[in-house]
């Protein structure tokens, strides 16, 4: 470091003859070239956005760890063009969240899809309402009810049941 500063000082003093003095950047690049330093300007970064942000490689926290990364789009999702058919009896309640204005309930289906109940409506993972399915969240009882258009009711309970507590 001291030798490169000395060379820079000599380079600027030696060019003090007639004519304009070289700019500090030109002198620094001449020193870097003579000492074999990297050919990057001072203060340049070698990092890119993809090397800094790695959030796109994180797995879905609601899927089991064995499933790994993000769920790929299923082929049957691409083939169905009509309304989505959801079986409320094949769903599992994953969590209930409370917001000052509205409560939310998180569900997963047997096929790996995730659903959100908010404001009495069930939404799929693309935030589109699922037709024909409504619901209600009873936060104090830790229960959620899903109701289909033909009045089929499925009750979900979060946490342990009293039946499970009694078993040794």
C-alpha positions in Angstrom: 0.0 0.0 0.0 2.8 2.4 0.9 4.7 1.5 -2.3 1.7 2.1 -4.5 1.2 5.5 -2.9 4.8 6.3 -3.4 4.6 5.3 -7.1 1.5 7.5 -7.4 3.4 10.4 -5.9 6.3 9.9 -8.3 4.0 9.6 -11.3 2.4 12.9 -10.6 5.7 14.6 -9.7 7.3 13.3 -12.9 4.6 14.6 -15.1 4.9 18.1 -13.6 6.6 19.2 -16.8 4.7 21.2 -19.4 1.1 20.1 -19.9 -1.8 19.4 -17.6 -1.4 17.0 -14.7 -3.1 13.6 -15.0 -6.4 13.1 -13.1 -6.2 11.1 -9.9 -8.3 8.3 -11.4 -5.9 7.9 -14.3 -3.0 7.9 -12.0 -4.6 5.3 -9.7 -5.4 3.1 -12.7 -1.7 3.4 -13.9 -0.6 2.4 -10.4 -3.0 -0.5 -10.3 -1.8 -1.7 -13.7 1.8 -1.5 -12.6 1.2 -3.4 -9.4 -1.0 -6.0 -10.9 -4.1 -5.1 -9.0 -7.6 -6.0 -10.2 -9.0 -4.0 -13.2 -12.1 -2.8 -11.3 -12.6 0.9 -10.6 -12.3 1.9 -6.9 -15.5 1.2 -5.0 -17.0 -1.1 -7.7 -19.1 -4.1 -6.4 -19.0 -7.6 -7.8 -22.3 -8.6 -6.2 -25.5 -8.9 -8.2 -29.1 -8.7 -7.1 -29.6 -12.4 -7.4 -26.5 -13.1 -5.2 -27.8 -10.7 -2.5 -31.6 -11.6 -2.5 -32.1 -15.3 -2.0 -35.8 -15.3 -1.0 -36.9 -17.0 -4.2 -35.1 -20.2 -3.1 -36.9 -20.6 0.3 -39.4 -23.4 0.7 -43.0 -22.9 1.6 -43.3 -22.9 5.4 -46.8 -24.6 5.3 -45.6 -27.7 3.5 -43.8 -30.6 5.2 -40.0 -30.4 5.2 -39.8 -33.5 3.1 -41.5 -31.8 0.2 -38.7 -29.3 -0.3 -39.1 -26.3 -2.5 -42.0 -24.4 -3.8 -44.9 -26.4 -5.2 -44.9 -26.6 -9.0 -48.1 -26.1 -10.9 -50.1 -29.3 -11.2 -51.1 -30.5 -14.6 -54.7 -30.9 -13.6 -54.8 -27.2 -12.6 -53.8 -26.2 -16.1 -56.4 -28.6 -17.7 -59.4 -27.5 -15.8 -61.0 -24.4 -17.3 -64.2 -24.4 -15.3 -64.7 -23.4 -11.7 -62.4 -25.0 -9.1 -63.9 -28.0 -7.3 -62.8 -28.1 -3.7 -63.6 -30.9 -1.2 -64.0 -29.3 2.2 -63.8 -32.7 3.9 -60.2 -33.3 2.6 -58.9 -30.0 4.0 -56.8 -29.5 7.2 -56.9 -26.3 9.3 -53.3 -25.1 9.7 -53.8 -21.9 11.7 -56.0 -19.0 12.7 -54.7 -15.4 12.6 -56.3 -12.4 14.2 -56.1 -8.9 12.7 -57.7 -5.8 14.3 -60.2 -5.7 11.5 -60.7 -9.3 10.3 -59.8 -12.8 11.3 -58.1 -15.3 8.9 -57.9 -19.1 8.8 -55.3 -21.1 6.8 -56.1 -24.4 5.2 -54.3 -27.0 3.1 -55.9 -29.6 0.9 -54.9 -33.2 0.2 -53.6 -32.2 -3.2 -51.2 -29.7 -1.7 -53.1 -26.5 -2.4 -53.4 -23.8 0.3 -56.5 -21.8 1.0 -57.4 -18.7 3.1 -60.7 -18.0 4.8 -61.3 -14.3 5.3 -64.4 -12.2 5.6 -66.6 -15.3 5.3 -65.2 -16.3 1.9 -62.7 -19.0 1.0 -59.8 -17.9 -1.4 -57.4 -20.1 -3.2 -53.6 -19.7 -3.5 -54.0 -17.2 -6.4 -56.3 -15.1 -4.2 -59.4 -15.9 -6.2 -62.6 -16.7 -4.3 -63.7 -20.3 -4.4 -67.3 -20.4 -5.6 -69.9 -21.9 -3.4 -67.9 -22.1 -0.2 -68.4 -19.8 2.7 -67.2 -20.0 6.3 -67.2 -18.6 9.8 -64.3 -18.3 12.3 -65.0 -18.7 16.1 -61.8 -17.5 17.6 -62.6 -18.1 21.2 -63.6 -21.7 20.6 -60.7 -22.1 18.1 -63.0 -23.6 15.5 -63.7 -22.8 11.9 -66.8 -23.9 9.9 -66.8 -24.3 6.1 -70.2 -24.4 4.4 -70.8 -25.5 0.8 -73.6 -24.1 -1.4 -75.7 -27.3 -0.8 -75.5 -26.6 3.0 -72.8 -29.3 3.8 -71.0 -28.2 6.9 -67.5 -29.2 8.0 -66.2 -28.1 11.4 -62.4 -27.8 12.0 -60.8 -27.4 15.4 -57.3 -26.0 16.1 -55.2 -27.7 18.7 -55.8 -30.8 20.9 -59.3 -32.3 21.4 -60.5 -33.4 24.8 -60.7 -36.9 23.5 -57.0 -36.9 22.7 -56.1 -35.5 26.2 -57.9 -38.4 28.0 -56.0 -41.1 26.1 -52.8 -42.3 28.0 
